[in-house]
């Protein structure tokens, strides 16, 4: 199995959930209001560093990971200003 951590601009949450549904992914954990610093800037949810991220934690069969990432990137590319979006993928075992 693969663990997928998706970190993305919280403004695209509805679109991300639509992608998950379209991919038939029904099990996930979401962490809302994550702050941090990445390639696109610092996000602290305040006037100086506006915006926050959401984080999705997923466990998927290996063959489902790349189609999910490609679908999310296709969704991201529909925005005039591309929102921040990163995926961290690693092997995992479920107990």
N, C-alpha and C positions, 0 to 999 in steps of 0.2 A: 504494500500500500504506500501511497504518497501523502505527505502532509503538505497542504498548500496554505500559505499565509498570504492573503491579498490585502495590501494597504492602499487605500485610494481616497481621493477627495470626497468628503461626506456629501457634497452636492450631487454626486452621481449615484447615490445609494439606490434610488428607485430603478435606475437603469441596470445596475449590477444585479439587483434581485430579479429583474426580468431576464437577464442573461442566464442566471442560475436556473430559473424555472424552465427556460427554453432548452437548457442542457439536461433537464431531468434531474437536477441536483436538489434534493429535498432535505438534506441533513447538513447543517452548518451552525456555527456559533459566530455571533457578531459582537464586536466591541465598539461602542460608539464614543465619539468625542475624544479621540486619541490626538495628543499633541506630539510634536517632534520636529526634526529638521531633516530635510532630504535634498534631492537635486533641485526641486522647484522652489524651495524657500523654507523658512521656518513657519510652523503653524502652531499657534498658541491660543487661538480663539479670542484674541483681544484686539484692541484698536491698532496696536503697533504691528502685530503679526496675526492678521485675521485668518479665519478658516480653521477647520479641524479635519481630521481623517477618520475614517471608519476602518475596521480591520475585520476580515472574514477568515475564520479558521475552518478548513475543510480537510477531510480525509477521503481520498479518491483512489480508484483503481488507476494504475499507471497510464493506461491508454486513454483515460478521460481528461488528463491534465492539459495536454497541448491543445485539444479542441476548446477547452474552457478559456485558456489564455488567449487564443486567437479570437474567440468570440468577444471577449472583454476588450481586446485591443481594437477590434472592428467597431465596437460601440464607442470607445474613447475617441476614435478618429472621426466620428460624426460631429464632434463639437468644434466650433471655430477656434477656441483656445483649449488645447488638450489638457484635461485635468490630470493631476498626478496619479500614477497608478504603478504599483510594483508588485511582483509576485516572488515569494520565496518558496522553493520546493525542496523537500527533503524526504528521505525514506523514513518510514515509521512502522511501528508495530502496535497493534491494538490489543489490550488485555481486558 
